[in-house]
Each structure stands twice: as C-alpha cells, then as structure tokens.
C-alpha cells in the first residue's frame, strides 16, 4: 500500500510541478534584442597576443563580429543588440 501512495505522490508532483514556459519564438519576445558580456583573464596568455576578435553566428541571422578590449590582465567585450 505504501508503494501506491509513493507512486501517486511522485506522479502528482511530476505533473503539477511541470509548467509550460514561453519559448524564444513567443510573440512578446519576438522583437527583443539581447546583450552579451564576456571577460577573460589574460594573466597566463602569451605576451605575443595583441588582438582578440569574436564572432557570433546563427543560421538565418546576420553574423556579428566584435573585438575584445585588452587591458592589463583582462580582455573584455560587450555585444549589444543581438537578435
């Protein structure tokens, strides 16, 4: 009998805890643009590195190219308006 109570409780929790979340294709999210910020620790990078460039690519969208700003021990980049 205890096994039936346990199984019923498990199924009840499973079906009540799962909810439908909006996807990226939702009408409300259709025209929103995103931002990506990255930072790298450059303390162990070779001294010969003078420039770091990045590339964001996704089928059906324009390719976004960007450069990292290099400072003393870090390289950072911010990409805005990502569809």
N, C-alpha and C positions, 0 to 999 in steps of 0.2 A: 504494500500500500504506500509506503514511504517513497518508493521509486516513482509511482504515478504522480504523487504530489510534487516531487522534484522535477520530473519531466514537464508537467503542466506549468510550473513556475518558470522553468527555463524558456519554454516556448512563449509564455506570456511576456516575459521580459524582452525576449528577442523581437517579438512583433510590435511591442509598444515602444521600445527604445529606438527602433529604426524609423527615421523620418526622411522625407524627400527634401533634399537640399537643392537650391537653384543651381543650374549649371552655367557655364560661361556663355551659353547661347541664349540666355534669358533676355527678354525684351528690355528689362531695366539695366542690364549690363552691356547692352549692345554697343553703345557709343562711349563707354568709359575708357579712359586711357590710363595706363599704369606707369609706374616708375620703378627702376631697378638701381640699387646702390650696391657697389662692391668695394672691398678694401682688401689688399694683400700685404702681408708682412714681407718686406724685402731684405731683411737682415741677413738671410742666408742665400740670397740671389747673387749670381756672378756680377762682378763690378762692370763687366762689359755691356750689360743691358742698358740701353739708352732710351728705349721706347717700348711701350706695350699697347697693343691695339686689340679691340674686341669686335665681335661680330654676332649679331642676333639674327637668326634665320628661321623662318617657318613657312611652310608651303602655303601659298595663297596670300602672303603678305609681303610687303617691301622688306628688303634686307636693311638692317640698321647697323651702321659702323660707328665705332666710338673709340676714343683714346683714353688711356689712364693718365692721370696727373701723378707724376713721380715726385715725391718729397724725400726727406732724409731716409727714413726707414720704412716708408709705406708707399703704396701705389693705390690710388682710388679713382673710381669712375661712377658717374651718375648718368643714367639714361632715362629721359623723360618722354612722355607722350607715346608710350608703347601701346599699340592697338591690341 
